[in-house]
Amino acid sequence: MLVEYCIWCDESVKKGKYYSNFYGGVLVQAKDLKYVNSCLQKVCKELFLKDELKWVKVSTAYLEKYKTLMDEFFRLLKSGKVKVRIMFTQNAEKPLGLTNEHLENEYFLLYYQFFKHAFGLPYSNPGLKPVFVRAYFDYLPDTLEKRQQFKEYIKGLQSQRKFQLARIKFRKEDITEVDSKKHLILQCLDIVLGSMAFRLNDLHKEKPQGQKRRGKKTIAKEKLYKHINKYIREIKSGFNIGISTGTNVESDKWEQPYRHWKFTAANVEIDENLYK
């Protein structure tokens, strides 16, 4: 039987007050995909959620519906049907020695690192039967040439030693861009990813200009973030939103259902003024 992993990827806040470059991914094994989609679709049908679901749409009116959807999404995650990974950088850690090429291609260079490492794919295949990976990226905001080059780099992972030893395979036609409106799994990722960027950048504290109290949408978003965070803490006790999730062994990078990765360049200088 052919084994396939399906990975949906998205990116969020490029530049935040304290944290930037947010990337996220959801992995579902192909054998579980029909079940996962049907469960999420059932909830949306019951709640009359017909439009695309996004973090920016969270409001008082929709809070309970979004919480119910996250109930189901994290039920699937806790049952092992779904894996979620979130990556971000901290503004206080400033990379040194970057070339103009690094700066120009930062978006894709970080995206590549996220995809390569976040799910621990080389630790996913102890049986050593070939595993094929399908990669679905929310539309990439750049030139056709750069988008195609990025996809070639993703495909090229199968030539790297760790991926070769684990027999992780990529087919060109399986690395593609998709419309999030057509992928409910990607919409759920947008909500989780958005909630993390929201909280890490202290957006839960923001007040409209000239106002003494926070807006209703801000309050609703904070409540949804806390709802999501509650589930993560049930999975990982002592979970800290702003640091990389710890490991006991390298295979934890694959086995753990939910992980954060604070990406830090090899050579950085610290700007104390940019800490919270």
C-alpha positions as a printed NumPy array, in Angstrom:
array([[  0.   ,   0.   ,   0.   ],
       [  1.371,   3.422,  -1.004],
       [  2.112,   5.663,   1.985],
       [  1.624,   9.402,   1.45 ],
       [  1.837,  12.455,   3.682],
       [ -0.126,  15.56 ,   2.733],
       [  1.3  ,  18.832,   4.076],
       [ -0.5  ,  22.182,   3.818],
       [  1.64 ,  25.268,   4.437],
       [  0.875,  28.931,   4.985],
       [  2.631,  32.068,   6.185],
       [  1.354,  34.957,   8.235],
       [  2.839,  38.093,   9.807],
       [  5.99 ,  39.124,   7.97 ],
       [  6.968,  41.868,  10.422],
       [  5.551,  42.051,  13.927],
       [  6.359,  44.181,  16.964],
       [  8.326,  41.436,  18.724],
       [  8.106,  38.353,  16.473],
       [  8.115,  38.048,  12.69 ],
       [  8.201,  35.596,   9.768],
       [  5.4  ,  33.286,  10.86 ],
       [  5.106,  29.989,   8.967],
       [  2.765,  27.102,   9.667],
       [  2.036,  23.619,   8.415],
       [ -0.502,  20.828,   8.871],
       [  0.313,  17.204,   8.073],
       [ -2.313,  14.535,   7.446],
       [ -1.577,  11.053,   6.165],
       [ -3.42 ,  10.387,   2.914],
       [ -5.225,   7.408,   4.442],
       [ -6.811,   9.745,   7.026],
       [ -7.555,  12.658,   4.705],
       [-11.145,  11.771,   3.811],
       [-12.029,  11.294,   7.473],
       [-10.367,  14.541,   8.587],
       [-12.054,  16.586,   5.884],
       [-15.459,  15.038,   6.54 ],
       [-15.206,  15.795,  10.279],
       [-14.307,  19.444,   9.689],
       [-16.919,  19.849,   6.957],
       [-19.592,  18.377,   9.223],
       [-18.893,  20.996,  11.894],
       [-18.965,  23.833,   9.356],
       [-22.252,  22.574,   7.948],
       [-23.82 ,  22.379,  11.399],
       [-22.624,  25.91 ,  12.216],
       [-23.631,  27.343,   8.817],
       [-20.03 ,  28.418,   8.184],
       [-20.011,  28.781,   4.409],
       [-17.42 ,  31.475,   3.748],
       [-13.657,  31.101,   4.045],
       [-12.547,  30.899,   7.669],
       [ -9.677,  33.208,   8.612],
       [ -8.135,  34.62 ,  11.761],
       [ -8.803,  38.186,  10.594],
       [-12.538,  37.394,  10.504],
       [-12.763,  36.422,  14.175],
       [-15.399,  38.545,  15.894],
       [-17.789,  38.449,  18.841],
       [-20.553,  37.154,  16.569],
       [-18.454,  34.249,  15.271],
       [-16.355,  33.483,  18.364],
       [-18.343,  30.479,  19.576],
       [-18.482,  28.983,  16.087],
       [-14.736,  29.309,  15.645],
       [-14.186,  27.785,  19.092],
       [-16.361,  24.815,  18.129],
       [-14.377,  24.321,  14.928],
       [-11.131,  24.402,  16.937],
       [-12.652,  21.827,  19.312],
       [-12.914,  19.441,  16.385],
       [ -9.55 ,  20.362,  14.868],
       [ -7.72 ,  19.688,  18.132],
       [ -9.72 ,  16.511,  18.713],
       [ -8.312,  15.287,  15.407],
       [ -4.852,  16.464,  16.444],
       [ -4.992,  14.707,  19.82 ],
       [ -6.186,  11.511,  18.131],
       [ -3.108,  11.455,  15.895],
       [ -4.876,  12.263,  12.632],
       [ -3.33 ,  15.729,  12.328],
       [  0.07 ,  17.286,  13.106],
       [  0.682,  21.044,  13.364],
       [  3.94 ,  22.986,  13.244],
       [  4.496,  26.731,  13.753],
       [  7.75 ,  28.625,  13.092],
       [  8.685,  32.272,  13.734],
       [ 11.662,  34.533,  14.386],
       [ 12.276,  36.905,  17.291],
       [ 13.086,  40.488,  16.344],
       [ 15.563,  40.863,  19.205],
       [ 17.784,  38.246,  17.542],
       [ 19.315,  40.023,  14.555],
       [ 21.139,  37.777,  12.053],
       [ 24.678,  38.811,  11.168],
       [ 26.529,  38.446,   7.895],
       [ 23.51 ,  38.411,   5.601],
       [ 24.18 ,  39.157,   1.941],
       [ 21.868,  41.074,  -0.372],
       [ 20.839,  37.718,  -1.829],
       [ 19.885,  36.468,   1.63 ],
       [ 17.794,  39.568,   2.262],
       [ 16.14 ,  39.445,  -1.136],
       [ 15.213,  35.777,  -0.784],
       [ 14.499,  35.726,   2.962],
       [ 10.875,  34.668,   2.5  ],
       [ 11.708,  31.524,   0.525],
       [ 14.878,  30.691,   2.47 ],
       [ 12.934,  30.613,   5.737],
       [ 10.03 ,  28.738,   4.143],
       [ 12.47 ,  26.097,   2.906],
       [ 13.992,  25.675,   6.378],
       [ 10.528,  25.359,   7.864],
       [  9.438,  22.656,   5.427],
       [ 12.726,  20.782,   5.672],
       [ 12.918,  20.567,   9.452],
       [  9.617,  21.325,  11.195],
       [  7.881,  17.958,  10.802],
       [ 10.942,  15.769,  11.342],
       [ 10.179,  13.835,   8.15 ],
       [ 13.447,  11.827,   8.218],
       [ 12.284,  10.296,  11.541],
       [  8.844,   9.33 ,  10.241],
       [  9.62 ,   6.141,   8.36 ],
       [ 11.166,   3.346,  10.443],
       [  9.742,   0.677,   8.109],
       [ 11.72 ,   2.137,   5.22 ],
       [  9.039,   1.566,   2.618],
       [  8.957,   4.587,   0.277],
       [  6.88 ,   7.497,   1.563],
       [  5.646,  10.141,  -0.868],
       [  5.005,  13.699,   0.283],
       [  2.398,  15.996,  -1.238],
       [  3.096,  19.673,  -0.52 ],
       [  0.296,  22.24 ,  -0.786],
       [  1.409,  25.857,  -0.376],
       [ -1.072,  28.698,  -0.064],
       [ -0.417,  30.949,  -3.058],
       [  3.185,  32.188,  -2.963],
       [  3.448,  35.999,  -3.295],
       [  6.352,  36.364,  -5.701],
       [  7.444,  35.989,  -9.312],
       [  6.789,  32.816, -11.26 ],
       [ 10.533,  32.208, -11.555],
       [ 11.115,  32.359,  -7.797],
       [  8.059,  30.225,  -7.059],
       [  9.204,  27.533,  -9.454],
       [ 12.737,  27.629,  -8.079],
       [ 11.38 ,  27.209,  -4.557],
       [  9.375,  24.152,  -5.587],
       [ 12.486,  22.641,  -7.166],
       [ 14.341,  23.097,  -3.886],
       [ 11.517,  21.331,  -2.043],
       [ 11.659,  18.453,  -4.536],
       [ 15.445,  18.341,  -4.109],
       [ 15.087,  17.418,  -0.433],
       [ 14.776,  13.782,  -1.501],
       [ 18.417,  13.903,  -2.622],
       [ 19.689,  14.86 ,   0.833],
       [ 21.155,  12.022,   2.865],
       [ 18.673,  11.987,   5.761],
       [ 15.725,  11.983,   3.365],
       [ 17.351,   9.326,   1.204],
       [ 17.957,   7.032,   4.172],
       [ 14.328,   7.44 ,   5.264],
       [ 13.151,   6.947,   1.659],
       [ 11.146,  10.193,   1.652],
       [ 10.128,  10.969,  -1.927],
       [  8.758,  14.044,  -3.711],
       [  7.105,  14.073,  -7.129],
       [  7.152,  17.323,  -9.083],
       [  3.402,  17.262,  -9.7  ],
       [  2.761,  16.889,  -5.944],
       [  4.365,  20.233,  -5.052],
       [  1.8  ,  22.877,  -5.837],
       [  0.106,  26.128,  -4.841],
       [ -3.521,  26.058,  -3.76 ],
       [ -6.413,  28.384,  -2.99 ],
       [ -7.109,  28.334,   0.75 ],
       [-10.81 ,  28.848,   0.035],
       [-10.892,  25.274,  -1.268],
       [ -8.955,  23.691,   1.607],
       [-10.606,  23.659,   5.018],
       [ -7.479,  22.229,   6.63 ],
       [ -5.536,  25.277,   5.441],
       [ -8.214,  27.562,   6.885],
       [ -7.882,  25.882,  10.279],
       [ -4.131,  26.406,  10.072],
       [ -4.685,  30.104,   9.328],
       [ -6.666,  30.427,  12.561],
       [ -4.03 ,  28.705,  14.706],
       [ -1.128,  30.52 ,  13.039],
       [ -2.896,  33.871,  13.3  ],
       [ -3.637,  33.33 ,  16.982],
       [  0.049,  32.746,  17.736],
       [  1.202,  35.857,  15.853],
       [ -1.548,  37.831,  17.613],
       [ -0.496,  36.813,  21.117],
       [  3.27 ,  36.867,  20.635],
       [  3.096,  40.431,  19.318],
       [  0.871,  41.579,  22.201],
       [ -1.978,  42.515,  19.882],
       [ -4.373,  41.403,  22.614],
       [ -3.43 ,  44.624,  24.431],
       [ -4.17 ,  47.009,  21.584],
       [ -6.795,  49.706,  21.976],
       [ -8.332,  51.833,  19.213],
       [ -6.745,  55.258,  18.953],
       [ -8.248,  57.608,  21.511],
       [-10.051,  54.785,  23.338],
       [ -9.506,  53.52 ,  26.879],
       [-10.849,  50.045,  26.226],
       [ -9.99 ,  47.323,  23.768],
       [-12.19 ,  46.697,  20.772],
       [-14.691,  43.836,  20.713],
       [-12.816,  42.002,  17.948],
       [ -9.586,  42.159,  19.954],
       [-11.338,  40.687,  22.995],
       [-12.9  ,  37.939,  20.862],
       [ -9.519,  37.068,  19.356],
       [ -7.901,  36.85 ,  22.773],
       [-10.643,  34.468,  23.922],
       [-10.106,  32.274,  20.87 ],
       [ -6.339,  32.286,  21.406],
       [ -6.845,  31.164,  25.018],
       [ -9.172,  28.41 ,  23.807],
       [ -6.497,  27.159,  21.397],
       [ -3.736,  27.512,  23.971],
       [ -5.736,  25.416,  26.438],
       [ -5.72 ,  22.498,  23.991],
       [ -1.997,  22.827,  23.314],
       [ -1.259,  22.741,  27.042],
       [ -3.295,  19.552,  27.337],
       [ -1.015,  18.028,  24.698],
       [  2.234,  19.552,  25.973],
       [  2.314,  20.473,  29.657],
       [  4.446,  23.527,  30.346],
       [  4.066,  24.7  ,  26.765],
       [  5.738,  28.084,  26.207],
       [  4.39 ,  29.971,  23.209],
       [  7.574,  31.973,  22.59 ],
       [ 10.225,  29.247,  22.487],
       [ 10.926,  26.069,  20.546],
       [  9.133,  22.992,  21.831],
       [ 11.631,  20.726,  23.555],
       [ 12.634,  17.216,  22.538],
       [ 13.93 ,  14.2  ,  24.446],
       [ 14.96 ,  12.393,  21.264],
       [ 15.163,  13.567,  17.646],
       [ 12.134,  11.477,  16.688],
       [  9.99 ,  13.78 ,  18.868],
       [ 10.147,  16.217,  15.95 ],
       [  7.943,  13.759,  14.091],
       [  6.003,  12.113,  16.898],
       [  4.74 ,  15.17 ,  18.761],
       [  1.356,  16.343,  17.455],
       [  2.022,  20.064,  17.966],
       [  5.343,  21.928,  17.97 ],
       [  6.702,  25.475,  17.911],
       [ 10.06 ,  26.405,  16.431],
       [ 11.658,  29.757,  17.172],
       [ 14.091,  29.943,  14.283],
       [ 17.42 ,  31.48 ,  15.251],
       [ 20.192,  32.099,  12.738],
       [ 23.62 ,  30.606,  13.42 ],
       [ 25.17 ,  34.014,  14.063],
       [ 23.071,  36.73 ,  15.718],
       [ 23.413,  39.84 ,  17.839],
       [ 20.903,  40.634,  20.539],
       [ 19.037,  43.938,  20.631],
       [ 17.731,  44.184,  24.199],
       [ 15.395,  47.034,  23.173],
       [ 13.339,  44.659,  21.046],
       [ 12.41 ,  42.265,  23.845],
       [  8.999,  42.617,  25.414]])
